[in-house]
């Protein structure tokens, strides 16, 4: 079942920070932890997994760090959720063989449907949408008026 774990929330916040504050320039994880108050022990493994999954790029060198691997309008919350869920070790109760016939035939299918509905909605929300919400909430971007062009 989908749940908003600490790791998931921090991953979304970190990616939103990159999308909103950097305008395509690489950002070091220390900057993200400073701006978003995300503990480094959560951030680094998440960032590495997001690089392996193709959501982020890792840039080497003295001005290196992380940047989005594609336009923020092409990265959905569903993409992020799937990556983070693959990292989590807790078993999904829907897949647990234990339980009653009512649980297996009625309750678990209901929760599977609800989870599918939530993922469908998350697949329609992009980092660009979250940036628009941040702007609408009056949150200043460190990127200023630089624009993230979508090609």
Phi and psi in radians as a Rosetta constraint file:
Dihedral C 1 N 2 CA 2 C 2 CIRCULARHARMONIC -1.225 0.35
Dihedral N 2 CA 2 C 2 N 3 CIRCULARHARMONIC 2.256 0.35
Dihedral C 2 N 3 CA 3 C 3 CIRCULARHARMONIC -2.435 0.35
Dihedral N 3 CA 3 C 3 N 4 CIRCULARHARMONIC 2.629 0.35
Dihedral C 3 N 4 CA 4 C 4 CIRCULARHARMONIC -1.476 0.35
Dihedral N 4 CA 4 C 4 N 5 CIRCULARHARMONIC 1.476 0.35
Dihedral C 4 N 5 CA 5 C 5 CIRCULARHARMONIC -1.277 0.35
Dihedral N 5 CA 5 C 5 N 6 CIRCULARHARMONIC 2.840 0.35
Dihedral C 5 N 6 CA 6 C 6 CIRCULARHARMONIC -1.008 0.35
Dihedral N 6 CA 6 C 6 N 7 CIRCULARHARMONIC -0.742 0.35
Dihedral C 6 N 7 CA 7 C 7 CIRCULARHARMONIC -1.084 0.35
Dihedral N 7 CA 7 C 7 N 8 CIRCULARHARMONIC -0.726 0.35
Dihedral C 7 N 8 CA 8 C 8 CIRCULARHARMONIC -1.152 0.35
Dihedral N 8 CA 8 C 8 N 9 CIRCULARHARMONIC -0.814 0.35
Dihedral C 8 N 9 CA 9 C 9 CIRCULARHARMONIC -1.092 0.35
Dihedral N 9 CA 9 C 9 N 10 CIRCULARHARMONIC -0.763 0.35
Dihedral C 9 N 10 CA 10 C 10 CIRCULARHARMONIC -1.121 0.35
Dihedral N 10 CA 10 C 10 N 11 CIRCULARHARMONIC -0.656 0.35
Dihedral C 10 N 11 CA 11 C 11 CIRCULARHARMONIC -1.105 0.35
Dihedral N 11 CA 11 C 11 N 12 CIRCULARHARMONIC -0.789 0.35
Dihedral C 11 N 12 CA 12 C 12 CIRCULARHARMONIC -1.117 0.35
Dihedral N 12 CA 12 C 12 N 13 CIRCULARHARMONIC -0.756 0.35
Dihedral C 12 N 13 CA 13 C 13 CIRCULARHARMONIC -1.094 0.35
Dihedral N 13 CA 13 C 13 N 14 CIRCULARHARMONIC -0.708 0.35
Dihedral C 13 N 14 CA 14 C 14 CIRCULARHARMONIC -1.154 0.35
Dihedral N 14 CA 14 C 14 N 15 CIRCULARHARMONIC -0.777 0.35
Dihedral C 14 N 15 CA 15 C 15 CIRCULARHARMONIC -1.169 0.35
Dihedral N 15 CA 15 C 15 N 16 CIRCULARHARMONIC -0.672 0.35
Dihedral C 15 N 16 CA 16 C 16 CIRCULARHARMONIC -1.126 0.35
Dihedral N 16 CA 16 C 16 N 17 CIRCULARHARMONIC -0.681 0.35
Dihedral C 16 N 17 CA 17 C 17 CIRCULARHARMONIC -1.026 0.35
Dihedral N 17 CA 17 C 17 N 18 CIRCULARHARMONIC -0.803 0.35
Dihedral C 17 N 18 CA 18 C 18 CIRCULARHARMONIC -1.105 0.35
Dihedral N 18 CA 18 C 18 N 19 CIRCULARHARMONIC -0.806 0.35
Dihedral C 18 N 19 CA 19 C 19 CIRCULARHARMONIC -1.140 0.35
Dihedral N 19 CA 19 C 19 N 20 CIRCULARHARMONIC -0.639 0.35
Dihedral C 19 N 20 CA 20 C 20 CIRCULARHARMONIC -1.557 0.35
Dihedral N 20 CA 20 C 20 N 21 CIRCULARHARMONIC -0.565 0.35
Dihedral C 20 N 21 CA 21 C 21 CIRCULARHARMONIC -1.872 0.35
Dihedral N 21 CA 21 C 21 N 22 CIRCULARHARMONIC -0.145 0.35
Dihedral C 21 N 22 CA 22 C 22 CIRCULARHARMONIC -2.047 0.35
Dihedral N 22 CA 22 C 22 N 23 CIRCULARHARMONIC -0.273 0.35
Dihedral C 22 N 23 CA 23 C 23 CIRCULARHARMONIC 0.882 0.35
Dihedral N 23 CA 23 C 23 N 24 CIRCULARHARMONIC 0.747 0.35
Dihedral C 23 N 24 CA 24 C 24 CIRCULARHARMONIC 1.545 0.35
Dihedral N 24 CA 24 C 24 N 25 CIRCULARHARMONIC -0.159 0.35
Dihedral C 24 N 25 CA 25 C 25 CIRCULARHARMONIC -1.401 0.35
Dihedral N 25 CA 25 C 25 N 26 CIRCULARHARMONIC 2.549 0.35
Dihedral C 25 N 26 CA 26 C 26 CIRCULARHARMONIC -1.087 0.35
Dihedral N 26 CA 26 C 26 N 27 CIRCULARHARMONIC 2.507 0.35
Dihedral C 26 N 27 CA 27 C 27 CIRCULARHARMONIC -2.215 0.35
Dihedral N 27 CA 27 C 27 N 28 CIRCULARHARMONIC 2.372 0.35
Dihedral C 27 N 28 CA 28 C 28 CIRCULARHARMONIC -1.411 0.35
Dihedral N 28 CA 28 C 28 N 29 CIRCULARHARMONIC 2.594 0.35
Dihedral C 28 N 29 CA 29 C 29 CIRCULARHARMONIC -1.041 0.35
Dihedral N 29 CA 29 C 29 N 30 CIRCULARHARMONIC -0.529 0.35
Dihedral C 29 N 30 CA 30 C 30 CIRCULARHARMONIC -1.072 0.35
Dihedral N 30 CA 30 C 30 N 31 CIRCULARHARMONIC -0.604 0.35
Dihedral C 30 N 31 CA 31 C 31 CIRCULARHARMONIC -1.172 0.35
Dihedral N 31 CA 31 C 31 N 32 CIRCULARHARMONIC -0.696 0.35
Dihedral C 31 N 32 CA 32 C 32 CIRCULARHARMONIC -1.149 0.35
Dihedral N 32 CA 32 C 32 N 33 CIRCULARHARMONIC -0.774 0.35
Dihedral C 32 N 33 CA 33 C 33 CIRCULARHARMONIC -1.110 0.35
Dihedral N 33 CA 33 C 33 N 34 CIRCULARHARMONIC -0.612 0.35
Dihedral C 33 N 34 CA 34 C 34 CIRCULARHARMONIC -1.169 0.35
Dihedral N 34 CA 34 C 34 N 35 CIRCULARHARMONIC -0.853 0.35
Dihedral C 34 N 35 CA 35 C 35 CIRCULARHARMONIC -1.237 0.35
Dihedral N 35 CA 35 C 35 N 36 CIRCULARHARMONIC -0.673 0.35
Dihedral C 35 N 36 CA 36 C 36 CIRCULARHARMONIC -1.860 0.35
Dihedral N 36 CA 36 C 36 N 37 CIRCULARHARMONIC -0.059 0.35
Dihedral C 36 N 37 CA 37 C 37 CIRCULARHARMONIC 0.974 0.35
Dihedral N 37 CA 37 C 37 N 38 CIRCULARHARMONIC 0.784 0.35
Dihedral C 37 N 38 CA 38 C 38 CIRCULARHARMONIC -1.712 0.35
Dihedral N 38 CA 38 C 38 N 39 CIRCULARHARMONIC 2.184 0.35
Dihedral C 38 N 39 CA 39 C 39 CIRCULARHARMONIC -1.030 0.35
Dihedral N 39 CA 39 C 39 N 40 CIRCULARHARMONIC 2.347 0.35
Dihedral C 39 N 40 CA 40 C 40 CIRCULARHARMONIC -1.014 0.35
Dihedral N 40 CA 40 C 40 N 41 CIRCULARHARMONIC -0.568 0.35
Dihedral C 40 N 41 CA 41 C 41 CIRCULARHARMONIC -1.121 0.35
Dihedral N 41 CA 41 C 41 N 42 CIRCULARHARMONIC -0.451 0.35
Dihedral C 41 N 42 CA 42 C 42 CIRCULARHARMONIC -1.492 0.35
Dihedral N 42 CA 42 C 42 N 43 CIRCULARHARMONIC -0.656 0.35
Dihedral C 42 N 43 CA 43 C 43 CIRCULARHARMONIC -1.243 0.35
Dihedral N 43 CA 43 C 43 N 44 CIRCULARHARMONIC -0.863 0.35
Dihedral C 43 N 44 CA 44 C 44 CIRCULARHARMONIC -1.033 0.35
Dihedral N 44 CA 44 C 44 N 45 CIRCULARHARMONIC -0.868 0.35
Dihedral C 44 N 45 CA 45 C 45 CIRCULARHARMONIC -1.091 0.35
Dihedral N 45 CA 45 C 45 N 46 CIRCULARHARMONIC -0.625 0.35
Dihedral C 45 N 46 CA 46 C 46 CIRCULARHARMONIC -1.144 0.35
Dihedral N 46 CA 46 C 46 N 47 CIRCULARHARMONIC -0.786 0.35
Dihedral C 46 N 47 CA 47 C 47 CIRCULARHARMONIC -1.092 0.35
Dihedral N 47 CA 47 C 47 N 48 CIRCULARHARMONIC -0.737 0.35
Dihedral C 47 N 48 CA 48 C 48 CIRCULARHARMONIC -1.102 0.35
Dihedral N 48 CA 48 C 48 N 49 CIRCULARHARMONIC -0.702 0.35
Dihedral C 48 N 49 CA 49 C 49 CIRCULARHARMONIC -1.184 0.35
Dihedral N 49 CA 49 C 49 N 50 CIRCULARHARMONIC -0.629 0.35
Dihedral C 49 N 50 CA 50 C 50 CIRCULARHARMONIC -1.187 0.35
Dihedral N 50 CA 50 C 50 N 51 CIRCULARHARMONIC -0.538 0.35
Dihedral C 50 N 51 CA 51 C 51 CIRCULARHARMONIC -1.188 0.35
Dihedral N 51 CA 51 C 51 N 52 CIRCULARHARMONIC -0.850 0.35
Dihedral C 51 N 52 CA 52 C 52 CIRCULARHARMONIC -1.055 0.35
Dihedral N 52 CA 52 C 52 N 53 CIRCULARHARMONIC -0.527 0.35
Dihedral C 52 N 53 CA 53 C 53 CIRCULARHARMONIC -1.505 0.35
Dihedral N 53 CA 53 C 53 N 54 CIRCULARHARMONIC -0.103 0.35
Dihedral C 53 N 54 CA 54 C 54 CIRCULARHARMONIC 1.524 0.35
Dihedral N 54 CA 54 C 54 N 55 CIRCULARHARMONIC 0.207 0.35
Dihedral C 54 N 55 CA 55 C 55 CIRCULARHARMONIC -1.514 0.35
Dihedral N 55 CA 55 C 55 N 56 CIRCULARHARMONIC -0.641 0.35
Dihedral C 55 N 56 CA 56 C 56 CIRCULARHARMONIC -2.016 0.35
Dihedral N 56 CA 56 C 56 N 57 CIRCULARHARMONIC 2.790 0.35
Dihedral C 56 N 57 CA 57 C 57 CIRCULARHARMONIC -2.041 0.35
Dihedral N 57 CA 57 C 57 N 58 CIRCULARHARMONIC 2.517 0.35
Dihedral C 57 N 58 CA 58 C 58 CIRCULARHARMONIC -1.759 0.35
Dihedral N 58 CA 58 C 58 N 59 CIRCULARHARMONIC 2.238 0.35
Dihedral C 58 N 59 CA 59 C 59 CIRCULARHARMONIC -1.961 0.35
Dihedral N 59 CA 59 C 59 N 60 CIRCULARHARMONIC 2.156 0.35
Dihedral C 59 N 60 CA 60 C 60 CIRCULARHARMONIC -1.507 0.35
Dihedral N 60 CA 60 C 60 N 61 CIRCULARHARMONIC 2.840 0.35
Dihedral C 60 N 61 CA 61 C 61 CIRCULARHARMONIC 1.912 0.35
Dihedral N 61 CA 61 C 61 N 62 CIRCULARHARMONIC 3.049 0.35
Dihedral C 61 N 62 CA 62 C 62 CIRCULARHARMONIC -1.111 0.35
Dihedral N 62 CA 62 C 62 N 63 CIRCULARHARMONIC -0.491 0.35
Dihedral C 62 N 63 CA 63 C 63 CIRCULARHARMONIC -1.854 0.35
Dihedral N 63 CA 63 C 63 N 64 CIRCULARHARMONIC 0.418 0.35
Dihedral C 63 N 64 CA 64 C 64 CIRCULARHARMONIC -1.439 0.35
Dihedral N 64 CA 64 C 64 N 65 CIRCULARHARMONIC -3.037 0.35
Dihedral C 64 N 65 CA 65 C 65 CIRCULARHARMONIC 2.652 0.35
Dihedral N 65 CA 65 C 65 N 66 CIRCULARHARMONIC -2.448 0.35
Dihedral C 65 N 66 CA 66 C 66 CIRCULARHARMONIC -2.111 0.35
Dihedral N 66 CA 66 C 66 N 67 CIRCULARHARMONIC 2.590 0.35
Dihedral C 66 N 67 CA 67 C 67 CIRCULARHARMONIC -2.577 0.35
Dihedral N 67 CA 67 C 67 N 68 CIRCULARHARMONIC 2.809 0.35
Dihedral C 67 N 68 CA 68 C 68 CIRCULARHARMONIC -1.100 0.35
Dihedral N 68 CA 68 C 68 N 69 CIRCULARHARMONIC 2.434 0.35
Dihedral C 68 N 69 CA 69 C 69 CIRCULARHARMONIC -1.424 0.35
Dihedral N 69 CA 69 C 69 N 70 CIRCULARHARMONIC -0.299 0.35
Dihedral C 69 N 70 CA 70 C 70 CIRCULARHARMONIC -2.580 0.35
Dihedral N 70 CA 70 C 70 N 71 CIRCULARHARMONIC 3.035 0.35
Dihedral C 70 N 71 CA 71 C 71 CIRCULARHARMONIC -1.031 0.35
Dihedral N 71 CA 71 C 71 N 72 CIRCULARHARMONIC 2.561 0.35
Dihedral C 71 N 72 CA 72 C 72 CIRCULARHARMONIC -1.114 0.35
Dihedral N 72 CA 72 C 72 N 73 CIRCULARHARMONIC -0.400 0.35
Dihedral C 72 N 73 CA 73 C 73 CIRCULARHARMONIC -1.328 0.35
Dihedral N 73 CA 73 C 73 N 74 CIRCULARHARMONIC -0.137 0.35
Dihedral C 73 N 74 CA 74 C 74 CIRCULARHARMONIC -1.968 0.35
Dihedral N 74 CA 74 C 74 N 75 CIRCULARHARMONIC 0.214 0.35
Dihedral C 74 N 75 CA 75 C 75 CIRCULARHARMONIC -2.044 0.35
Dihedral N 75 CA 75 C 75 N 76 CIRCULARHARMONIC 2.060 0.35
Dihedral C 75 N 76 CA 76 C 76 CIRCULARHARMONIC -1.759 0.35
Dihedral N 76 CA 76 C 76 N 77 CIRCULARHARMONIC 2.830 0.35
Dihedral C 76 N 77 CA 77 C 77 CIRCULARHARMONIC -1.117 0.35
Dihedral N 77 CA 77 C 77 N 78 CIRCULARHARMONIC -0.548 0.35
Dihedral C 77 N 78 CA 78 C 78 CIRCULARHARMONIC -1.057 0.35
Dihedral N 78 CA 78 C 78 N 79 CIRCULARHARMONIC -0.716 0.35
Dihedral C 78 N 79 CA 79 C 79 CIRCULARHARMONIC -1.003 0.35
Dihedral N 79 CA 79 C 79 N 80 CIRCULARHARMONIC -0.807 0.35
Dihedral C 79 N 80 CA 80 C 80 CIRCULARHARMONIC -1.157 0.35
Dihedral N 80 CA 80 C 80 N 81 CIRCULARHARMONIC -0.796 0.35
Dihedral C 80 N 81 CA 81 C 81 CIRCULARHARMONIC -1.019 0.35
Dihedral N 81 CA 81 C 81 N 82 CIRCULARHARMONIC -0.761 0.35
Dihedral C 81 N 82 CA 82 C 82 CIRCULARHARMONIC -1.088 0.35
Dihedral N 82 CA 82 C 82 N 83 CIRCULARHARMONIC -0.697 0.35
Dihedral C 82 N 83 CA 83 C 83 CIRCULARHARMONIC -1.142 0.35
Dihedral N 83 CA 83 C 83 N 84 CIRCULARHARMONIC -0.826 0.35
Dihedral C 83 N 84 CA 84 C 84 CIRCULARHARMONIC -1.198 0.35
Dihedral N 84 CA 84 C 84 N 85 CIRCULARHARMONIC -0.679 0.35
Dihedral C 84 N 85 CA 85 C 85 CIRCULARHARMONIC -1.074 0.35
Dihedral N 85 CA 85 C 85 N 86 CIRCULARHARMONIC -0.573 0.35
Dihedral C 85 N 86 CA 86 C 86 CIRCULARHARMONIC -1.189 0.35
Dihedral N 86 CA 86 C 86 N 87 CIRCULARHARMONIC -0.356 0.35
Dihedral C 86 N 87 CA 87 C 87 CIRCULARHARMONIC -1.516 0.35
Dihedral N 87 CA 87 C 87 N 88 CIRCULARHARMONIC -0.405 0.35
Dihedral C 87 N 88 CA 88 C 88 CIRCULARHARMONIC -1.391 0.35
Dihedral N 88 CA 88 C 88 N 89 CIRCULARHARMONIC 2.469 0.35
Dihedral C 88 N 89 CA 89 C 89 CIRCULARHARMONIC -1.725 0.35
Dihedral N 89 CA 89 C 89 N 90 CIRCULARHARMONIC -0.262 0.35
Dihedral C 89 N 90 CA 90 C 90 CIRCULARHARMONIC -1.171 0.35
Dihedral N 90 CA 90 C 90 N 91 CIRCULARHARMONIC 2.300 0.35
Dihedral C 90 N 91 CA 91 C 91 CIRCULARHARMONIC -1.207 0.35
Dihedral N 91 CA 91 C 91 N 92 CIRCULARHARMONIC 2.609 0.35
Dihedral C 91 N 92 CA 92 C 92 CIRCULARHARMONIC -1.410 0.35
Dihedral N 92 CA 92 C 92 N 93 CIRCULARHARMONIC 2.160 0.35
Dihedral C 92 N 93 CA 93 C 93 CIRCULARHARMONIC -1.083 0.35
Dihedral N 93 CA 93 C 93 N 94 CIRCULARHARMONIC -0.442 0.35
Dihedral C 93 N 94 CA 94 C 94 CIRCULARHARMONIC -1.089 0.35
Dihedral N 94 CA 94 C 94 N 95 CIRCULARHARMONIC -0.544 0.35
Dihedral C 94 N 95 CA 95 C 95 CIRCULARHARMONIC -1.568 0.35
Dihedral N 95 CA 95 C 95 N 96 CIRCULARHARMONIC -0.054 0.35
Dihedral C 95 N 96 CA 96 C 96 CIRCULARHARMONIC -1.199 0.35
Dihedral N 96 CA 96 C 96 N 97 CIRCULARHARMONIC 2.187 0.35
Dihedral C 96 N 97 CA 97 C 97 CIRCULARHARMONIC -1.217 0.35
Dihedral N 97 CA 97 C 97 N 98 CIRCULARHARMONIC -0.363 0.35
Dihedral C 97 N 98 CA 98 C 98 CIRCULARHARMONIC -1.272 0.35
Dihedral N 98 CA 98 C 98 N 99 CIRCULARHARMONIC 2.691 0.35
Dihedral C 98 N 99 CA 99 C 99 CIRCULARHARMONIC 2.278 0.35
Dihedral N 99 CA 99 C 99 N 100 CIRCULARHARMONIC 3.029 0.35
Dihedral C 99 N 100 CA 100 C 100 CIRCULARHARMONIC -1.524 0.35
Dihedral N 100 CA 100 C 100 N 101 CIRCULARHARMONIC 2.967 0.35
Dihedral C 100 N 101 CA 101 C 101 CIRCULARHARMONIC -1.124 0.35
Dihedral N 101 CA 101 C 101 N 102 CIRCULARHARMONIC -0.660 0.35
Dihedral C 101 N 102 CA 102 C 102 CIRCULARHARMONIC -1.100 0.35
Dihedral N 102 CA 102 C 102 N 103 CIRCULARHARMONIC -0.708 0.35
Dihedral C 102 N 103 CA 103 C 103 CIRCULARHARMONIC -1.091 0.35
Dihedral N 103 CA 103 C 103 N 104 CIRCULARHARMONIC -0.781 0.35
Dihedral C 103 N 104 CA 104 C 104 CIRCULARHARMONIC -1.317 0.35
Dihedral N 104 CA 104 C 104 N 105 CIRCULARHARMONIC -0.560 0.35
Dihedral C 104 N 105 CA 105 C 105 CIRCULARHARMONIC -1.699 0.35
Dihedral N 105 CA 105 C 105 N 106 CIRCULARHARMONIC -0.361 0.35
Dihedral C 105 N 106 CA 106 C 106 CIRCULARHARMONIC -2.173 0.35
Dihedral N 106 CA 106 C 106 N 107 CIRCULARHARMONIC -1.019 0.35
Dihedral C 106 N 107 CA 107 C 107 CIRCULARHARMONIC -1.211 0.35
Dihedral N 107 CA 107 C 107 N 108 CIRCULARHARMONIC -0.888 0.35
Dihedral C 107 N 108 CA 108 C 108 CIRCULARHARMONIC -1.136 0.35
Dihedral N 108 CA 108 C 108 N 109 CIRCULARHARMONIC -0.715 0.35
Dihedral C 108 N 109 CA 109 C 109 CIRCULARHARMONIC -1.080 0.35
Dihedral N 109 CA 109 C 109 N 110 CIRCULARHARMONIC -0.621 0.35
Dihedral C 109 N 110 CA 110 C 110 CIRCULARHARMONIC -1.077 0.35
Dihedral N 110 CA 110 C 110 N 111 CIRCULARHARMONIC -0.816 0.35
Dihedral C 110 N 111 CA 111 C 111 CIRCULARHARMONIC -1.177 0.35
Dihedral N 111 CA 111 C 111 N 112 CIRCULARHARMONIC -0.564 0.35
Dihedral C 111 N 112 CA 112 C 112 CIRCULARHARMONIC -1.139 0.35
Dihedral N 112 CA 112 C 112 N 113 CIRCULARHARMONIC -0.717 0.35
Dihedral C 112 N 113 CA 113 C 113 CIRCULARHARMONIC -1.100 0.35
Dihedral N 113 CA 113 C 113 N 114 CIRCULARHARMONIC -0.778 0.35
Dihedral C 113 N 114 CA 114 C 114 CIRCULARHARMONIC -1.088 0.35
Dihedral N 114 CA 114 C 114 N 115 CIRCULARHARMONIC -0.709 0.35
Dihedral C 114 N 115 CA 115 C 115 CIRCULARHARMONIC -1.110 0.35
Dihedral N 115 CA 115 C 115 N 116 CIRCULARHARMONIC -0.721 0.35
Dihedral C 115 N 116 CA 116 C 116 CIRCULARHARMONIC -1.085 0.35
Dihedral N 116 CA 116 C 116 N 117 CIRCULARHARMONIC -0.707 0.35
Dihedral C 116 N 117 CA 117 C 117 CIRCULARHARMONIC -1.080 0.35
Dihedral N 117 CA 117 C 117 N 118 CIRCULARHARMONIC -0.762 0.35
Dihedral C 117 N 118 CA 118 C 118 CIRCULARHARMONIC -1.114 0.35
Dihedral N 118 CA 118 C 118 N 119 CIRCULARHARMONIC -0.768 0.35
Dihedral C 118 N 119 CA 119 C 119 CIRCULARHARMONIC -1.125 0.35
Dihedral N 119 CA 119 C 119 N 120 CIRCULARHARMONIC -0.665 0.35
Dihedral C 119 N 120 CA 120 C 120 CIRCULARHARMONIC -1.035 0.35
Dihedral N 120 CA 120 C 120 N 121 CIRCULARHARMONIC -0.741 0.35
Dihedral C 120 N 121 CA 121 C 121 CIRCULARHARMONIC -1.173 0.35
Dihedral N 121 CA 121 C 121 N 122 CIRCULARHARMONIC -0.756 0.35
Dihedral C 121 N 122 CA 122 C 122 CIRCULARHARMONIC -1.108 0.35
Dihedral N 122 CA 122 C 122 N 123 CIRCULARHARMONIC -0.533 0.35
Dihedral C 122 N 123 CA 123 C 123 CIRCULARHARMONIC -1.229 0.35
Dihedral N 123 CA 123 C 123 N 124 CIRCULARHARMONIC -0.241 0.35
Dihedral C 123 N 124 CA 124 C 124 CIRCULARHARMONIC -1.741 0.35
Dihedral N 124 CA 124 C 124 N 125 CIRCULARHARMONIC -0.067 0.35
Dihedral C 124 N 125 CA 125 C 125 CIRCULARHARMONIC -1.851 0.35
Dihedral N 125 CA 125 C 125 N 126 CIRCULARHARMONIC 2.133 0.35
Dihedral C 125 N 126 CA 126 C 126 CIRCULARHARMONIC -1.850 0.35
Dihedral N 126 CA 126 C 126 N 127 CIRCULARHARMONIC 2.930 0.35
Dihedral C 126 N 127 CA 127 C 127 CIRCULARHARMONIC -1.075 0.35
Dihedral N 127 CA 127 C 127 N 128 CIRCULARHARMONIC -0.572 0.35
Dihedral C 127 N 128 CA 128 C 128 CIRCULARHARMONIC -1.068 0.35
Dihedral N 128 CA 128 C 128 N 129 CIRCULARHARMONIC -0.731 0.35
Dihedral C 128 N 129 CA 129 C 129 CIRCULARHARMONIC -1.052 0.35
Dihedral N 129 CA 129 C 129 N 130 CIRCULARHARMONIC -0.741 0.35
Dihedral C 129 N 130 CA 130 C 130 CIRCULARHARMONIC -1.175 0.35
Dihedral N 130 CA 130 C 130 N 131 CIRCULARHARMONIC -0.629 0.35
Dihedral C 130 N 131 CA 131 C 131 CIRCULARHARMONIC -1.086 0.35
Dihedral N 131 CA 131 C 131 N 132 CIRCULARHARMONIC -0.699 0.35
Dihedral C 131 N 132 CA 132 C 132 CIRCULARHARMONIC -1.119 0.35
Dihedral N 132 CA 132 C 132 N 133 CIRCULARHARMONIC -0.684 0.35
Dihedral C 132 N 133 CA 133 C 133 CIRCULARHARMONIC -1.126 0.35
Dihedral N 133 CA 133 C 133 N 134 CIRCULARHARMONIC -0.711 0.35
Dihedral C 133 N 134 CA 134 C 134 CIRCULARHARMONIC -1.104 0.35
Dihedral N 134 CA 134 C 134 N 135 CIRCULARHARMONIC -0.769 0.35
Dihedral C 134 N 135 CA 135 C 135 CIRCULARHARMONIC -1.076 0.35
Dihedral N 135 CA 135 C 135 N 136 CIRCULARHARMONIC -0.769 0.35
Dihedral C 135 N 136 CA 136 C 136 CIRCULARHARMONIC -1.116 0.35
Dihedral N 136 CA 136 C 136 N 137 CIRCULARHARMONIC -0.485 0.35
Dihedral C 136 N 137 CA 137 C 137 CIRCULARHARMONIC -1.450 0.35
Dihedral N 137 CA 137 C 137 N 138 CIRCULARHARMONIC -0.006 0.35
Dihedral C 137 N 138 CA 138 C 138 CIRCULARHARMONIC 1.396 0.35
Dihedral N 138 CA 138 C 138 N 139 CIRCULARHARMONIC 0.329 0.35
Dihedral C 138 N 139 CA 139 C 139 CIRCULARHARMONIC -1.436 0.35
Dihedral N 139 CA 139 C 139 N 140 CIRCULARHARMONIC 2.174 0.35
Dihedral C 139 N 140 CA 140 C 140 CIRCULARHARMONIC -1.307 0.35
Dihedral N 140 CA 140 C 140 N 141 CIRCULARHARMONIC 2.448 0.35
Dihedral C 140 N 141 CA 141 C 141 CIRCULARHARMONIC -1.691 0.35
Dihedral N 141 CA 141 C 141 N 142 CIRCULARHARMONIC 2.408 0.35
Dihedral C 141 N 142 CA 142 C 142 CIRCULARHARMONIC -1.249 0.35
Dihedral N 142 CA 142 C 142 N 143 CIRCULARHARMONIC -0.225 0.35
Dihedral C 142 N 143 CA 143 C 143 CIRCULARHARMONIC -1.423 0.35
Dihedral N 143 CA 143 C 143 N 144 CIRCULARHARMONIC -0.130 0.35
Dihedral C 143 N 144 CA 144 C 144 CIRCULARHARMONIC 1.166 0.35
Dihedral N 144 CA 144 C 144 N 145 CIRCULARHARMONIC -2.349 0.35
Dihedral C 144 N 145 CA 145 C 145 CIRCULARHARMONIC -1.689 0.35
Dihedral N 145 CA 145 C 145 N 146 CIRCULARHARMONIC 0.186 0.35
Dihedral C 145 N 146 CA 146 C 146 CIRCULARHARMONIC -1.073 0.35
Dihedral N 146 CA 146 C 146 N 147 CIRCULARHARMONIC 2.512 0.35
Dihedral C 146 N 147 CA 147 C 147 CIRCULARHARMONIC -1.888 0.35
Dihedral N 147 CA 147 C 147 N 148 CIRCULARHARMONIC 2.477 0.35
Dihedral C 147 N 148 CA 148 C 148 CIRCULARHARMONIC -1.638 0.35
Dihedral N 148 CA 148 C 148 N 149 CIRCULARHARMONIC 1.791 0.35
Dihedral C 148 N 149 CA 149 C 149 CIRCULARHARMONIC -1.334 0.35
Dihedral N 149 CA 149 C 149 N 150 CIRCULARHARMONIC 2.401 0.35
Dihedral C 149 N 150 CA 150 C 150 CIRCULARHARMONIC -1.821 0.35
Dihedral N 150 CA 150 C 150 N 151 CIRCULARHARMONIC 2.198 0.35
